């Protein structure tokens, strides 16, 4: 399956990178490596995750982030990579 990361999700990843890099040098790179690994796992596990706000939600293994995606034929489209510490109302608004 092909994975397509939309611009909105790329911006989320960049924001996460900046936040963690500000905490400790090199942590931003670790954040991206971890999240891209989680996204890659969708090639095997896409579609098994619970639906939240109309999207499948994969929880990251190492960071408090969720990957929101949808399946379209043989394409996995990643729409957002959001911090789970935000309020559910904020997440719902961001995804609509």
C-alpha positions as CSV (number, residue, x, y, z in Angstrom):
1,X,0.0,0.0,0.0
2,X,1.1,3.6,-0.7
3,X,1.2,6.1,2.2
4,X,0.4,9.7,1.5
5,X,1.2,12.3,4.1
6,X,-0.9,15.4,3.5
7,X,0.4,18.9,4.0
8,X,-1.6,19.3,7.2
9,X,0.1,16.2,8.7
10,X,3.5,17.4,7.6
11,X,2.9,20.7,9.4
12,X,1.9,18.8,12.5
13,X,5.2,16.8,12.3
14,X,7.3,19.9,11.9
15,X,5.5,21.6,14.9
16,X,6.2,18.5,17.0
17,X,9.8,18.4,15.9
18,X,10.3,22.0,16.9
19,X,8.7,21.5,20.3
20,X,10.8,18.5,21.2
21,X,14.0,20.0,19.7
22,X,13.5,23.0,22.0
23,X,13.3,20.6,25.0
24,X,16.6,18.9,24.2
25,X,18.9,18.9,21.2
26,X,18.4,15.7,19.1
27,X,15.0,14.9,20.7
28,X,13.2,16.4,17.7
29,X,15.0,13.9,15.4
30,X,14.1,11.1,17.7
31,X,10.5,12.3,17.6
32,X,10.4,12.3,13.7
33,X,12.1,8.9,13.6
34,X,9.5,7.4,16.0
35,X,6.5,9.0,14.2
36,X,7.7,7.9,10.8
37,X,8.2,4.4,12.1
38,X,4.6,4.4,13.4
39,X,3.4,5.7,10.1
40,X,5.3,3.0,8.2
41,X,3.6,0.4,10.3
42,X,0.4,1.3,8.6
43,X,1.5,-0.7,5.6
44,X,0.8,-3.7,7.7
45,X,-1.8,-2.6,10.1
46,X,-3.9,0.0,8.3
47,X,-7.6,-0.2,9.0
48,X,-7.4,-2.1,12.3
49,X,-7.4,1.0,14.5
50,X,-10.6,2.4,16.1
51,X,-12.4,5.2,14.4
52,X,-12.3,8.6,16.1
53,X,-14.0,11.7,14.6
54,X,-14.4,9.8,11.3
55,X,-10.7,8.8,11.0
56,X,-8.7,5.7,12.0
57,X,-6.5,6.6,14.9
58,X,-3.1,5.1,15.5
59,X,-1.4,6.0,18.8
60,X,2.3,6.5,18.7
61,X,4.5,4.1,20.6
62,X,6.9,6.6,22.2
63,X,5.3,10.0,22.2
64,X,1.8,11.2,23.2
65,X,0.7,11.7,19.6
66,X,-2.0,10.2,17.5
67,X,-1.9,9.6,13.7
68,X,-5.3,10.2,12.0
69,X,-5.7,8.5,8.7
70,X,-8.2,7.2,6.1
71,X,-8.0,4.4,3.6
72,X,-8.8,5.1,0.0
73,X,-8.5,2.0,-2.2
74,X,-4.8,1.1,-1.9
75,X,-3.7,4.5,-0.5
76,X,-3.4,5.4,3.2
77,X,-3.9,9.1,3.6
78,X,-2.5,10.6,6.8
79,X,-4.5,13.7,7.6
80,X,-3.1,14.8,11.0
81,X,-0.5,13.9,13.6
82,X,-1.9,15.5,16.8
83,X,-0.8,15.8,20.4
84,X,-3.1,13.6,22.6
85,X,-2.7,16.1,25.5
86,X,-4.9,18.6,23.7
87,X,-8.6,18.7,24.5
88,X,-10.9,16.4,22.5
89,X,-12.9,19.5,21.4
90,X,-9.7,21.0,19.9
91,X,-9.0,17.7,18.1
92,X,-12.5,17.5,16.8
93,X,-12.3,21.0,15.4
94,X,-8.9,20.4,13.9
95,X,-10.1,17.3,12.1
96,X,-13.3,18.9,10.7
